[in-house]
Structure formats: structure tokens, C-alpha cells
Amino acid sequence: MAVKSSSPKSKAKPLSEATKKYLQSTAKKYGFKPSTLTAVYRKGQGAYLSSGSRNASMEAWARGRVRSFVTGKGKARIADAGLYKKDKGRAPRMSGGKK
């Protein structure tokens, strides 16, 4: 007979007020939904924890991913293409092609 785990699924730690304010202002500036940028921020935190790199803080790592996502520079927009498409209704454009 299998024993079920009675512990509930752990919830994510709440974001600080400063982080919420940053995500709100960035969303407004670049035309994204705050919920989309929150998801990108959380993915940045996860990437930090799984990377093994300790040259930057978790917050800096996550904010860098958000910045890369909204500006289109770097790989975050391609890595988070599903979030981009959900927010903007289309796939992100690849940079470096013909104009």
C-alpha cells in the first residue's frame, strides 16, 4: 500500500515591495503585463539557483533576465518565447536578420 504525502505543495516566497515596484514600472515602460514579468523574474530566480554561479545576487540575476526579456537583447526572450507569445499574441522576432 502506497503512502501519500500529506504535506502541501510549497508556495513561492512573496516578492518584496521594491521588486513589485520594479516589475510594475518596467511593465508600464515596455508595454508588458506585470504578471508576465513576474513569471520571467521567477524563472530568473530558478536559473540562478540551478546555475551554480555565485558572481551575482539572485535578485540581480532575475532582474537581468527581466531586462533581457523586455529589451530583446540576450537570450531571455527566446527562452521565454511562450510567455512573450501569451502576452503579445505573437512569437518574438529574432534579431540579426534582414530588415
NUMINU-574952 format. One line per 2 residues: number of its first residue (from 1); their letters; for each residue x, y, z of C-alpha. Coordinates in nm, 2 decimals, padded with zeros to 4 digits, m for minus. Layout:
BEGIN
NUM = a = X Y Z | ...;
***
This chain:
BEGIN
1 = ma = 00.00 00.00 00.00 | 00.14 00.33 m00.11;
3 = vk = 00.16 00.62 00.15 | 00.05 00.96 00.03;
5 = ss = 00.24 01.26 00.13 | 00.03 01.49 00.34;
7 = sp = 00.25 01.79 00.30 | 00.10 02.06 00.08;
9 = ks = 00.29 02.19 m00.22 | 00.53 02.46 m00.11;
11 = ka = 00.44 02.81 m00.22 | 00.68 03.06 m00.37;
13 = kp = 00.82 03.32 m00.13 | 00.63 03.66 m00.18;
15 = ls = 00.81 03.92 m00.38 | 00.94 04.23 m00.19;
17 = ea = 00.76 04.56 m00.24 | 01.07 04.70 m00.41;
19 = tk = 01.07 04.41 m00.66 | 00.69 04.45 m00.72;
21 = ky = 00.75 04.82 m00.79 | 01.04 04.74 m01.03;
23 = lq = 00.83 04.49 m01.22 | 00.53 04.73 m01.23;
25 = st = 00.74 05.02 m01.37 | 00.92 04.80 m01.62;
27 = ak = 00.59 04.65 m01.74 | 00.45 05.00 m01.79;
29 = ky = 00.76 05.13 m01.97 | 00.79 04.84 m02.21;
31 = gf = 00.42 04.75 m02.26 | 00.41 04.41 m02.09;
33 = kp = 00.17 04.27 m01.83 | 00.31 04.27 m01.48;
35 = st = 00.21 03.91 m01.44 | 00.43 03.82 m01.74;
37 = lt = 00.73 03.99 m01.60 | 00.67 03.83 m01.26;
39 = av = 00.69 03.49 m01.43 | 01.01 03.59 m01.61;
41 = yr = 01.15 03.71 m01.28 | 01.07 03.38 m01.11;
43 = kg = 01.23 03.19 m01.40 | 01.54 03.41 m01.34;
45 = qg = 01.54 03.31 m00.98 | 01.52 02.94 m01.07;
47 = ay = 01.80 02.98 m01.33 | 02.02 03.14 m01.06;
49 = ls = 01.96 02.85 m00.82 | 02.03 02.59 m01.08;
51 = sg = 02.33 02.76 m01.24 | 02.59 02.72 m00.97;
53 = sr = 02.72 03.07 m01.04 | 02.76 03.29 m00.74;
55 = na = 02.91 03.60 m00.90 | 02.58 03.79 m00.87;
57 = sm = 02.29 03.80 m00.63 | 01.97 03.62 m00.70;
59 = ea = 01.79 03.95 m00.74 | 02.04 04.08 m00.99;
61 = wa = 02.02 03.76 m01.19 | 01.64 03.77 m01.20;
63 = rg = 01.63 04.14 m01.29 | 01.89 04.08 m01.56;
65 = rv = 01.66 03.82 m01.71 | 01.36 04.06 m01.70;
67 = rs = 01.57 04.33 m01.86 | 01.69 04.09 m02.13;
69 = fv = 01.33 03.98 m02.19 | 01.18 04.33 m02.23;
71 = tg = 01.46 04.48 m02.44 | 01.51 04.17 m02.67;
73 = kg = 01.88 04.17 m02.61 | 02.03 03.84 m02.49;
75 = ka = 01.85 03.51 m02.49 | 01.57 03.55 m02.24;
77 = ri = 01.31 03.65 m02.49 | 01.38 03.34 m02.69;
79 = ad = 01.40 03.12 m02.38 | 01.07 03.26 m02.26;
81 = ag = 00.90 03.27 m02.60 | 00.58 03.11 m02.46;
83 = ly = 00.54 03.40 m02.21 | 00.61 03.65 m02.48;
85 = kk = 00.36 03.50 m02.72 | 00.10 03.48 m02.44;
87 = dk = 00.15 03.85 m02.36 | 00.19 03.99 m02.71;
89 = gr = m00.01 03.74 m02.91 | 00.28 03.66 m03.14;
91 = ap = 00.62 03.49 m03.14 | 00.92 03.71 m03.06;
93 = rm = 01.12 03.84 m03.36 | 01.47 03.71 m03.39;
95 = sg = 01.73 03.98 m03.40 | 02.02 03.99 m03.65;
97 = gk = 01.80 03.92 m03.96 | 01.73 04.13 m04.26;
99 = k = 01.52 04.45 m04.20;
***
